[in-house]
Amino acid sequence: MLVKFSTLAGGVFIEVTDNAEYQPSDRCFRFNKDGSVEYTTHGELMTAPDFARWYGHQYRASDFIIA
């Protein structure tokens, strides 16, 4: 999965899509030191970054291509 770094919410990686601008449904990922991944949506981070709900994800950091 191709992701791009953003300083949004202290630093997340946003999934790269064909859209010219980020959509509320675009997924934003963060990684922990063990390589586990959590995600939330761009819309949640834009409206309430401190209260965004983060979801566990089956991917590992090694499954991502960082642009």
N, C-alpha and C positions, 0 to 999 in steps of 0.2 A: 504494500500500500504506500502510495506517495503522499508525504506530508510536508508542510512548510512551517517553519518556526514563526511564532507571533508572540509579542510581549503581552498580549491580552491575559489578564488574570495572573500575572506573575510569571508567565511563560508557558505556552502550550504549543502543540503542533496541530495544525488544522489540515484536514484531508483536502487534497487537491482534486478539484472537480472541473468540469468543462465550463462552469459559470464564470462570467467576468468578475462578479462580486460574490462575497460570501453570502450564503443563504442561512436563515435561521435553523434549518435542518442539518447543516454541515456539521460533521463530528469534529470535536476538539479532543486531543489526547494528551495525557501526561504520563510520564514513566517514573517508576521508583528505582532505587539503587539496585534492586534485585532483578530488574528487567520486566516487571509486571506492568500492565497497562490499564488505565481507567479512561473513560471518555464521558463527555457531556456534549450538548449541542451548542453551536455558536450563538443561537438565540438566547439560551439561558445565561451564557457568559456576558452577553451584551446587556441583558436586563437586570441581572442580579448576580454579579460575579462571586460575591462572598457567600451566596446561598445556593449556588448551582448544585444540582444533584449529579453526583458522579457515579457511573456504572462500571462494574468490572467487565473486563474484556478477555476473550480467550487468546488473543494474540500476545506475543512477546515482543520486546523492543527489537529483536533481531528480524522480525517480520516486516519492518518498515524501511522505506527508502526516504531519507531526509534530504529535502531540497533547500 
